[in-house]
Amino acid sequence: MDIRNEKLGLVIPCHVAIIMDGNGRWAKKRHMPRTYGHAAGASNVKSVVRIADDIGVQYLTIYAFSTENWKRSAEEVSALMTLLKKYLHDYIGECNENNVRCRIIGRREGLREDLLAEIVALEEATKTNTGLQFTIAINYGGRDEITRAVQQIATEVQEGKLGPDLITEETISRHLDTRDLPDPDLLIRTSGEERLSNYLPWQLAYTEFYFTDVFWPDFGREELIEAVKKYNQRERRFGGVKS
């Protein structure tokens, strides 16, 4: 449920999803390698988590590495995996200090063993935290997620645990990686791109979208509050008619 931040005079969306885009272009403008931009972007994640928590966001989900990102150069992919491993390892202390629970969604097959170990360690160390619920999508693709859900449901039907006529939208939602999360209320994408890039297609059915030209490493408090202001200007009817 959305809550109102009286200090800001705004209703704060319960769940904010973010596509963090523009790290490479941010680095290029500074005549630096793409890996420099990714490092700056990773550092900014911690800042945005603190800001989101401070203004009252209850769930925050970010897109860190997609199933399509494997198409990038081996050098860049390796650097991203190493960066993710370090980020997850270093973030445990801050999560616990700020009562943040962290989950990782996405396909775990194919990830490096050392990265998988850090994923398990972070989730285990923060599982009892009751503050901001922070989710990181790693090796995530919306179509892959739905395919995996359908495979699980098909197995249950085959085993006689579920009748085909009993499959509902709720059934599918329960088999997604985000089964424990409410659907996002607001999606933010940085760097001027205006597409979903295979991110949470099922969950974003009635989400409000906000696009900004700001590159992710420069996205901060003012930009997040501006996105929330735009969200407050939307009329959410979920297919119905406002009386």
Summary of the structure (lengths in Angstrom):
residues: 243
radius of gyration: 18.4
end to end distance: 21.0
largest distance: 59.5
contacts: 751
relative contact order: 0.18
helix: 47%
strand: 16%
